Amino acid sequence: MNFFRGVMGGQAAGPQPSGAETIQKLCDRVASSTLLEDRRDAVRALKSLSKKYRMEVGTQAMEHLINILQTDRSDSEILGYALDTLYNLICNDEEEEQDEAMQKQSDDLGAQFTEQFIQDPEHITLILSLLEEFDFHVRWPGVKLLTALLKNQGVQVQGIILVSPMGVSRLMDLLADSREVIRNDGLLLLQQLTKSNAAIQKIVAFESAFERLLDIITEEGSSDGGIVVEDCLLLLLNLLKNNSSNQNFFKEGSYIQRMKPWFEVGDDNSGWSAQKVTNLHLMLQLVRVMVSPVNSPGASASCQKSMYQCGLLQQLCTILMATGVPADILTETINTVSEVIRGSQVNQDYFASVNAPSNPPRPAIVVLLMSMVNERQPFVLRCAVLYCFQCFLYKNQKGQGEIVATLLPSTIDANSISAGQLLCGGLFSADSLSNWCASVALAHALQDNLTQKEQLLRVQLATSLGKPPVSLLQQCTNILSQGSKVQTRVGLLMLLCTWINNCPIAVTHFLHNQENVPFLTAQISENLGEDERLVQGLCALLLGICIFYNDNSLENYTKDKLKQLIEKRIGKENFVEKLGFITKHELYSRAAQKPQPVFLSPEQMLFDHEFTKLVKELEGVITKAVHKSSEDEKKEEDVKKTLEQHDNIVMQYKDLIREQDAQIQELKEQVATMTSQSEQMQTTVTQQLSQIQQHKDQYNIIKLKLGKDSQSQANSQADSQVNGLQTEELSQLREDLEKLRQQHTLLQTQLSDKDALINTLKSETAEGSAASDNTEMLKELDALRSRVHSQATEIDQMKTEKQELLRKAEAMSSEAVSSSDGSLDAAKMAEVESRLAAQTSETERLKEESKSLSKSRVDLDQQLAAATSTAAILQTEKAQLQTEVQESKKEQDDLLMLLADQDQKIHSLKQKLKALGEPVDDEDDLDARDQTDDDEEDDDED
């Protein structure tokens, strides 16, 4: 700090250093000091001196400041001081300048330092990188510095930013900054960045600029917002004006719909603030940019359609008819509505239906025309109404017919004011501006509409009491001849030229008045002042149209006689020279630039945009028509006649060729039809052959299916028989099984009896009775064995009978198949070979039969499954019976073993009895005794 005290005047004595010396020492300090604080203090001192010693600081310290930006990135405070110092050097702020005489020198300094700064594009890249810093003291000075650079050297800085990676994206991030100061200055920066650079405009638009800007406008209160809304609207205008790509992106993004709430005004429109007027004016300009006549017709038409569909046009018409709206806003609204409806039939029809909120209601067109012909209304408002009327009639033949119809005698309503009455009133008013506006408006009602030109010839005007009415055409010429103001005569001449152009009937009506041609020739031939030269040119144009579109129906004013009149009274060269006065007029080129009538003062209101197109179209053809002599005309007529004859011959040949072409075409079509029919027949034959083959294949398949189905049917019949037999056999086997069980029980009982008998024999040791019992037991065992054997035989017989039944069923099936195959095959083959046409129906019948056979086959399959299950059950029962038989055999063997044991025991007992000396009867003795007993019983019975 001692250094600064010495430098800035801290010493009491000694010479004070100059500003340049101080700045030099500060720059040395910035360059050589190793302490960050010292460098920071030096840069802060340079900042304080940069406004007073701008030249010295700029020439000596700029490189050091840039070096600080590159090396001291970690300290936001020194970065902020350096950026502020550079901003003071480059910015040309008039408020900061104390001496206005030094303004030019200051501007030169700003441009010089800007040029020095951007010599190295990396410096701009450095500033862009610093904008990524969130610190307020770095970001805000960076935004201001870049804005100042763009103001001084916009094109060069735009080029550097355009090629810088993510350069535009970094700047777009400023709109999302939560600090309003940075966001608002970011808007100003983007305004400078997007000026006259379509490439940057597209990049900014595709970085969601429309979405962000519209959100900001809504947040700030739309038209009631402050300066921020104005900045957003100015940026939107930069992005959309003369940029078809962005305009299409704006429309496709449905952003037009978001503009509608901007124009919602209340009933009380008094006391509008200046900022609101500015905001609404810019909003209307934004709408006009989207539908400007300089845009491509397709793009404008699409935007016009969107504005009608979203209700924006209706909202604008509401403002148009509202009360208390400021005059400049009303004027701009009229211009906006004009371009929204221009060339759009739907929008024009809607505008024709709009009524003003008056009592009684009047059409908006009538209310606007009342303002146009009222000389007390502001000039710009009258021009806007004229432009609106022109746009309403542009390419709108329906609207033209409605306007002309209000002038016709059959449609005039005495109780109401019509558009036609207002135009006639303005046409013959004492105000020259009203004359001109009414003439131009009426000319637009006739533009490119031959029907309305002829209809307007019927209009009759009552001039004064006691005098017959005169036609509108005659009244216009009468006013011309009275020598009114130049503006009035120019308007009437434009109306007459538009009226009789390309309308021979109107030309005849105009020439029928004997005073018109002498008046025109007199006007053209005179040598008048500079102001009258335009009127002379228009008179020459009107006379030239009378020549070019003359049908020679009037003998006194044929083409030749009019040319002779020009040659004698005016001179061809003079006539052409006077005709050229129109396009040479300074106001002609201004009017030819755009459709909207924009004039600085009413005196400059002379030419209409559509009329300039008409002059450009007719000037050349009229010049050629006037220079042609009568001989040339005759030659041309002869040539025309010859050409017409040739044309007639050519037309005859063309007609003949057309007929022959038509015949050839018909023959070609017939050949094509026959060829297609032949191809179709061949295709049909091929298809039929393939169908026949398919039918044969189907027939063979059906044969196989029928065979299988017949076999299945036979099997099912056999199975049903087998099922019946099996049921009977099953019951029989069950009965036999029950018998065997009973017999088994009986045998068990008998065995029990035998056991009891053996026990008795043991106790009684009666030899005779035991022998007899053994014999009976053996007999019973033999009977049981024979019975079991007979049951096994019966089971084998059942198996044999079942197999026999199956063989019989198969034989029956094969016989049925063979018999059906022979008859069906013969019938089918004969029918296929004899009647091809019936093949389709036969196939359908076979398909139905196949379906029925398939159904029957399904039924047979079900029956077969049932029979199979029944057979399985029988097999199970059979296995059970066999098991039971085996068990019976085992039991019999056990019985035999028991009997053998018993016999052995009996024999041993007999041996014991014999050994004891007891008498024992043998089996033979017992048998003999039994026989003797039987014989005795027989004798007793006898």
Secondary structure, DSSP 8 states (H G I E B T S, - for coil): -HHHHHHTT-SSSS----HHHHHHHHHHHHHH--SHHHHHHHHHHHHHHTTTTHHHHHHHHHHHHHHHHHH-TT-HHHHHHHHHHHHHHH---GGG-S-GGGHHHHHHHHHHHHHHHTTSHHHHHHHHHHTT---HHHHHHHHHHHHHHHHHSHHHHHHHHHHSTTHHHHHHGGGG-SSHHHHHHHHHHHHHHTTT-HHHHHHHIIIIIHHHHHHHHHHTTGGG--HHHHHHHHHHHHHHTT-HHHHHHHHHTT-SGGGGGGG---S---S--HHHHHHHHHHHHHHHHHT-TTS-HHHHHHHHHHHHHTTHHHHHHHHHH-SS--HHHHHHHHHHHHHHHTT-HHHHHHHHH-EES-SS-EEHHHHHHHHHT-TTS-HHHHHHHHHHHHHHHTT-HHHHHHHHHTTSGGG--TTS--HHHHHHHHHTSS-HHHHHHHHHHHHHHHTT-HHHHHHHTT-EE--STTS--EEHHHHHHHHHHTT--HHHHHHHHHHHHHHHTT-HHHHHHHHHSTTHHHHHHHHHHS---TTTHHHHHHHHHHHHHHHHT--S-SGGG-HHHHHHHIIIII-HHHHHHHHTHHHHSHHHHHHTT-SS---SSGGG----HHHHHHHHHHHHHHHHHHH--HHHHHHHHHHHHHHHHHHHHHHHHHHHHHHHHHHHHHHHHHHHHHHHHHHHHHHHHHHHHHHHHHHHHHHHHHHHHHHHHHHHHHHHHHHHHHHHHHHHHHHHHHHHHHHHHHHHHHHHHHHHHHHHHHHHHHHH--HHHHHHHHHHHHHHHHHHHHHHHHHHHHHHHHHHHHHHHHHHHHHHHHHHHHHHHHHHHHHHHHHHHH-STTHHHHHHHHHHHHHHHHHHHHHHHHHHHHHHHHHHHHHHHHHHHHHHHHHHHHHHHHHHHHHHHHHHHHHHHHHHHHHHT-----HHHHHHHHHHHHHHHHHHH-
